[in-house]
Amino acid sequence: MALVADKAMAAADRESKSGILGRLAAWWDSETPRRSGTHSPFDNDKQSADDPVWPHDRVKLVQRLFGDGLVWPGGEAMVERMLRPLEQDMDVDLDKDSRIVELGAGLGGIGARLSMQSGATVTAFDDRVGLIDHGVAWVEKSGASVRLDRRELHDTGLRRGFADAVIARDSFMAVRRKKHLFDHIFHILKPTGKLVYTDLFLTGDDPECPEVAVWSAMEPRPMHLMNPQAARDMLYDIGFAMPDFVDITDAYLAGIREAFGQVGTILQEAGSDAPTLQPLLVAEAEYWTRRSTLMESGEVRAFCVTANIFQGGDVF
């Protein structure tokens, strides 16, 4: 494990010299003064009551990087990639009478876009306490028909057959009891319902993959990844038709690069506040560099998964 950890750190160090962090360092060396100190990059004396993982300044920064109401890379293109199966392939059209459930909703930005596009009502949940207050405030400001609440993703309290669709962005990898989660989703969907979610998946068969374990240990909470075949089998056994897996790794990585390509503009716009913003950008870049390094090294891939409720019929 120590050797694997050294390899993972070395890969991250290479990325820091030539990738996102290298570009940041080059920009700061030429344009901004370095900020001294060893305190947490997300500390903010004016907001000491903030959640340590999602303080106010980080919430503002990720939206500047990724888009209004979003806490993931890919911006509008990735949102469109998720919503396309709902808008084009649903057995029933989404309209003001439709009910969508978003799990791991973050600030609620994806659900808000879906609601405003289709008129559907979105019931959104996140289990990260630090994001809920920020998200509720953002949703209220957006004016979208979204109700955001703090609940465990496998226990939303919704009745059976409530939802026309369930959507989620990069939320299920942090859930250890996957079957419990998918059972719950199956029961809250209507018989004509659809599940659409994105997640990271193992490329091998070892759920204890050392490289992934090192990455997981550096995340704010442990990650529990599956490989696509195991996920297919689980969904099918629960009662979904055989799900469709579309590899979105390249788009995911492009979204990360595009987001951090804005750093120069962000710091220029910050003016005299740039030295304060610098450690926040470093922390965010380190977070996404670890994830992109894992995808680029081939241990994991990102997929968009679409699954309908199985309607019966012959199996060939």
Backbone torsions as a table, in degrees:
resi	resn	phi	psi	omega
1	MET	NA	-38.0	-179.9
2	ALA	-62.6	-40.4	179.3
3	LEU	-63.6	-43.0	179.0
4	VAL	-62.4	-42.9	178.6
5	ALA	-61.1	-41.4	178.3
6	ASP	-62.6	-40.5	178.8
7	LYS	-64.0	-41.6	-179.7
8	ALA	-64.9	-42.7	179.3
9	MET	-65.6	-37.3	179.0
10	ALA	-65.1	-39.6	177.7
11	ALA	-63.1	-42.9	178.5
12	ALA	-64.0	-36.3	179.2
13	ASP	-66.7	-39.4	176.4
14	ARG	-61.5	-42.2	178.6
15	GLU	-64.0	-36.1	-178.8
16	SER	-65.9	-29.1	-179.0
17	LYS	-83.3	-30.4	-172.5
18	SER	-119.0	-11.4	-174.2
19	GLY	-110.4	-135.0	-174.9
20	ILE	-55.4	-53.2	-175.5
21	LEU	-66.7	-33.2	177.1
22	GLY	-63.8	-41.9	178.8
23	ARG	-65.5	-38.7	177.8
24	LEU	-63.4	-46.0	-178.1
25	ALA	-61.4	-41.8	-179.7
26	ALA	-63.2	-40.8	-179.6
27	TRP	-65.3	-45.1	-177.2
28	TRP	-68.1	-38.1	-179.2
29	ASP	-59.7	-31.7	-176.2
30	SER	-98.0	-19.8	-169.9
31	GLU	-120.2	-28.4	-171.8
32	THR	-134.5	152.2	175.5
33	PRO	-74.4	148.8	175.3
34	ARG	-75.4	148.0	178.8
35	ARG	-102.9	130.2	-178.9
36	SER	-87.4	167.8	177.3
37	GLY	118.6	158.5	-177.3
38	THR	-122.6	12.9	-177.6
39	HIS	-75.3	167.5	-179.5
40	SER	-58.2	138.8	-179.3
41	PRO	-65.7	-17.1	179.3
42	PHE	-100.7	6.0	175.4
43	ASP	-67.3	145.6	176.7
44	ASN	-150.3	111.3	-174.7
45	ASP	-59.2	-29.2	-178.3
46	LYS	-80.3	-12.1	-176.4
47	GLN	-133.3	52.4	-173.7
48	SER	-65.2	-19.0	-179.2
49	ALA	-85.5	-2.5	-178.5
50	ASP	-62.0	152.6	170.1
51	ASP	-59.9	135.5	-175.6
52	PRO	-67.7	-24.1	179.1
53	VAL	-89.4	-36.2	-177.5
54	TRP	-125.8	64.4	175.0
55	PRO	-69.3	165.7	-176.5
56	HIS	-55.5	-43.5	-176.9
57	ASP	-65.8	-35.8	177.8
58	ARG	-68.1	-41.1	178.6
59	VAL	-58.9	-41.8	177.4
60	LYS	-64.6	-42.6	-176.0
61	LEU	-65.7	-47.0	-176.7
62	VAL	-64.6	-31.7	175.9
63	GLN	-68.9	-34.9	176.2
64	ARG	-66.9	-34.6	-179.9
65	LEU	-78.3	-43.3	-167.9
66	PHE	-107.9	-23.5	-179.1
67	GLY	131.4	155.8	-176.3
68	ASP	-59.8	122.8	178.6
69	GLY	79.7	6.7	-176.9
70	LEU	-113.3	144.3	177.8
71	VAL	-122.0	15.5	179.2
72	TRP	-130.1	156.7	178.8
73	PRO	-75.5	166.2	176.6
74	GLY	110.4	-21.1	174.9
75	GLY	55.2	-145.5	-175.5
76	GLU	-65.0	-31.8	-179.1
77	ALA	-63.7	-41.2	179.9
78	MET	-72.9	-36.3	175.3
79	VAL	-60.1	-45.6	179.0
80	GLU	-61.7	-38.3	179.1
81	ARG	-62.6	-35.5	178.4
82	MET	-74.5	-39.0	-173.6
83	LEU	-80.7	-19.6	-175.7
84	ARG	-56.0	-45.5	179.6
85	PRO	-62.0	-29.6	178.6
86	LEU	-74.3	-42.0	-173.7
87	GLU	-77.8	-27.8	-175.2
88	GLN	-104.7	-30.0	-168.1
89	ASP	-114.7	2.3	-179.6
90	MET	-68.0	143.8	176.3
91	ASP	-67.3	-26.7	176.2
92	VAL	-125.2	147.4	179.6
93	ASP	-71.3	141.6	175.0
94	LEU	-79.0	129.3	179.5
95	ASP	-149.6	-165.1	-175.2
96	LYS	-64.3	-17.5	179.1
97	ASP	-93.7	-1.2	-178.4
98	SER	-84.8	150.8	178.7
99	ARG	-123.9	121.2	180.0
100	ILE	-113.3	139.2	174.8
101	VAL	-112.6	127.7	175.2
102	GLU	-111.5	126.4	-179.6
103	LEU	-107.8	137.2	-175.4
104	GLY	64.9	48.7	-166.9
105	ALA	-76.1	-10.4	-176.9
106	GLY	61.9	-122.3	178.5
107	LEU	-85.7	-8.2	179.8
108	GLY	94.0	11.7	-173.6
109	GLY	-65.9	-36.9	-179.5
110	ILE	-70.9	-46.7	177.8
111	GLY	-60.9	-37.2	179.1
112	ALA	-64.0	-41.4	179.0
113	ARG	-64.8	-42.7	178.8
114	LEU	-63.5	-42.3	179.3
115	SER	-62.4	-44.0	-177.7
116	MET	-70.4	-30.4	179.0
117	GLN	-75.5	-39.9	-170.7
118	SER	-107.7	-20.3	-173.4
119	GLY	87.3	-4.3	-178.5
120	ALA	-66.8	153.9	173.7
121	THR	-89.0	130.5	-178.1
122	VAL	-112.0	126.7	172.4
123	THR	-107.0	115.0	-170.7
124	ALA	-116.7	146.2	-178.7
125	PHE	-136.4	147.2	170.3
126	ASP	-143.9	144.6	-179.5
127	ASP	-99.2	6.9	178.9
128	ARG	-97.4	106.9	-174.0
129	VAL	-55.7	-39.3	-175.5
130	GLY	-64.5	-22.7	-178.8
131	LEU	-90.7	-21.7	-170.1
132	ILE	-62.9	-49.9	-178.7
133	ASP	-61.4	-42.7	176.7
134	HIS	-61.2	-43.3	-177.6
135	GLY	-66.7	-43.5	179.2
136	VAL	-59.9	-41.8	179.0
137	ALA	-65.8	-40.7	-179.3
138	TRP	-66.6	-44.4	-180.0
139	VAL	-60.8	-43.6	179.7
140	GLU	-60.5	-41.3	179.8
141	LYS	-67.7	-34.2	-177.2
142	SER	-70.2	-26.8	-178.3
143	GLY	79.4	5.1	-179.0
144	ALA	-75.0	155.5	178.9
145	SER	-83.0	72.8	-177.4
146	VAL	-130.9	131.1	172.9
147	ARG	-111.0	116.5	-176.3
148	LEU	-107.7	132.0	-176.3
149	ASP	-141.0	157.1	176.9
150	ARG	-92.9	112.2	176.3
151	ARG	-148.8	157.1	169.8
152	GLU	-66.4	141.1	-172.8
153	LEU	-65.9	-24.4	-179.5
154	HIS	-93.3	6.3	-176.1
155	ASP	-148.4	70.3	-175.9
156	THR	-81.0	-17.3	-176.6
157	GLY	81.9	4.3	180.0
158	LEU	-79.9	150.2	-178.8
159	ARG	-77.3	163.7	176.9
160	ARG	-61.5	142.2	177.0
161	GLY	67.1	24.7	-176.1
162	PHE	-74.8	-40.2	-163.0
163	ALA	-107.6	142.3	169.6
164	ASP	-78.7	-26.9	179.2
165	ALA	-157.4	152.4	172.2
166	VAL	-123.2	131.0	178.9
167	ILE	-125.6	154.8	178.1
168	ALA	-160.0	141.2	177.7
169	ARG	-116.8	111.8	172.7
170	ASP	51.4	40.8	-174.0
171	SER	-111.5	-25.7	-171.5
172	PHE	-81.4	-20.1	-178.3
173	MET	-64.9	-21.4	178.8
174	ALA	-88.8	-0.6	-179.5
175	VAL	-95.1	121.9	-178.6
176	ARG	-76.7	-43.6	-176.0
177	ARG	-91.4	78.3	-174.8
178	LYS	-63.3	-42.7	-178.2
179	LYS	-62.3	-39.7	177.4
180	HIS	-60.1	-41.8	179.4
181	LEU	-64.9	-50.1	-176.3
182	PHE	-68.9	-32.1	173.2
183	ASP	-59.4	-44.8	-179.5
184	HIS	-63.5	-44.3	178.8
185	ILE	-60.7	-44.5	179.7
186	PHE	-56.9	-41.4	-175.6
187	HIS	-75.8	-29.7	-179.5
188	ILE	-85.9	-9.2	176.5
189	LEU	-83.1	146.6	169.6
190	LYS	-68.9	162.0	178.4
191	PRO	-57.9	-25.9	177.4
192	THR	-95.1	9.7	-171.7
193	GLY	-76.0	167.3	-176.7
194	LYS	-137.6	142.0	173.6
195	LEU	-108.8	128.4	174.9
196	VAL	-131.4	122.1	178.5
197	TYR	-148.7	154.2	171.7
198	THR	-110.4	150.4	179.1
199	ASP	-165.2	168.5	171.4
200	LEU	-94.7	140.1	-176.9
201	PHE	-130.6	146.0	174.7
202	LEU	-66.2	145.2	173.9
203	THR	-91.8	-15.9	178.4
204	GLY	-108.9	-170.7	-176.5
205	ASP	-98.3	-6.7	-173.6
206	ASP	-91.1	106.7	178.4
207	PRO	-67.4	-13.4	178.0
208	GLU	-103.8	26.2	179.9
209	CYS	-45.2	120.1	-173.8
210	PRO	-58.0	-40.9	-179.3
211	GLU	-62.2	-40.1	179.0
212	VAL	-69.5	-36.5	179.1
213	ALA	-62.4	-39.9	178.0
214	VAL	-63.4	-46.7	178.2
215	TRP	-59.9	-46.1	-178.7
216	SER	-58.7	-39.9	-178.9
217	ALA	-64.5	-21.4	-178.9
218	MET	-95.6	-5.0	175.9
219	GLU	-78.3	160.2	177.9
220	PRO	-61.5	-25.0	175.4
221	ARG	-146.3	156.4	-175.3
222	PRO	-61.5	146.5	176.7
223	MET	-106.5	143.6	-177.3
224	HIS	-128.9	89.5	-174.1
225	LEU	-90.8	148.8	173.2
226	MET	-113.8	166.5	166.8
227	ASN	-93.5	160.2	-174.5
228	PRO	-57.2	-39.5	-177.7
229	GLN	-65.0	-40.7	178.2
230	ALA	-63.6	-39.2	177.6
231	ALA	-66.4	-42.2	176.8
232	ARG	-57.3	-49.0	-177.5
233	ASP	-62.1	-42.0	-179.2
234	MET	-64.2	-46.9	-179.9
235	LEU	-62.3	-42.1	-179.5
236	TYR	-65.3	-43.0	-180.0
237	ASP	-63.4	-32.5	-179.4
238	ILE	-72.8	-30.8	179.1
239	GLY	135.7	7.7	174.5
240	PHE	-85.6	150.1	167.7
241	ALA	-64.8	162.2	-177.6
242	MET	-56.3	119.2	-173.4
243	PRO	-73.8	158.3	177.9
244	ASP	-101.4	127.9	178.9
245	PHE	-112.1	120.0	177.1
246	VAL	-113.9	123.1	-178.8
247	ASP	-72.5	119.6	-179.7
248	ILE	-117.4	20.0	-174.9
249	THR	-58.3	-46.9	-177.5
250	ASP	-61.2	-42.5	179.0
251	ALA	-66.4	-36.5	178.6
252	TYR	-62.2	-48.4	-179.9
253	LEU	-65.5	-39.2	178.3
254	ALA	-62.9	-37.4	178.0
255	GLY	-63.0	-39.4	177.3
256	ILE	-64.3	-47.0	-179.3
257	ARG	-63.3	-42.2	-179.5
258	GLU	-63.4	-41.9	-179.4
259	ALA	-60.2	-48.3	-175.4
260	PHE	-82.5	-7.3	169.7
261	GLY	-69.7	-11.6	179.2
262	GLN	-88.7	-0.7	-170.7
263	VAL	-57.2	-44.5	-179.4
264	GLY	-57.6	-45.3	179.3
265	THR	-63.9	-42.7	-179.0
266	ILE	-60.6	-44.9	-177.9
267	LEU	-71.2	-35.8	176.1
268	GLN	-63.3	-41.6	178.5
269	GLU	-66.7	-28.8	-179.8
270	ALA	-71.6	-23.0	177.6
271	GLY	59.5	-125.0	-176.9
272	SER	-68.8	-14.6	177.6
273	ASP	-86.0	-0.4	-177.0
274	ALA	-56.7	-43.5	178.9
275	PRO	-61.3	-30.6	177.2
276	THR	-72.9	-35.4	-178.7
277	LEU	-75.2	-25.5	-174.8
278	GLN	-53.5	-51.6	-178.6
279	PRO	-65.3	-28.8	176.0
280	LEU	-65.4	-42.8	178.3
281	LEU	-66.4	-39.0	177.8
282	VAL	-60.6	-47.8	-178.8
283	ALA	-61.8	-42.1	-179.5
284	GLU	-68.2	-40.6	178.7
285	ALA	-64.5	-40.2	178.0
286	GLU	-62.7	-40.9	-179.7
287	TYR	-59.9	-49.8	-176.7
288	TRP	-78.2	-23.9	174.2
289	THR	-65.8	-42.8	177.6
290	ARG	-58.7	-42.4	-178.3
291	ARG	-69.9	-44.2	-179.1
292	SER	-67.0	-37.1	177.9
293	THR	-61.2	-39.9	179.2
294	LEU	-64.5	-40.4	178.4
295	MET	-70.7	-41.4	-178.3
296	GLU	-68.4	-29.2	178.8
297	SER	-79.1	-12.9	172.0
298	GLY	97.1	-0.6	179.5
299	GLU	-70.8	-29.9	179.3
300	VAL	-134.9	158.2	172.6
301	ARG	-132.7	155.4	176.3
302	ALA	-99.7	135.1	179.5
303	PHE	-130.8	149.8	166.2
304	CYS	-104.3	123.5	-173.6
305	VAL	-110.3	133.8	176.8
306	THR	-125.5	129.3	-178.8
307	ALA	-141.4	130.5	173.8
308	ASN	-98.3	158.4	170.7
309	ILE	-67.2	133.7	-179.0
310	PHE	-66.9	130.0	-175.5
311	GLN	-100.2	3.6	-179.6
312	GLY	90.2	-175.0	-178.6
313	GLY	110.7	176.3	-177.4
314	ASP	-72.8	146.0	176.3
315	VAL	-111.9	123.8	-178.2
316	PHE	-106.9	NA	NA
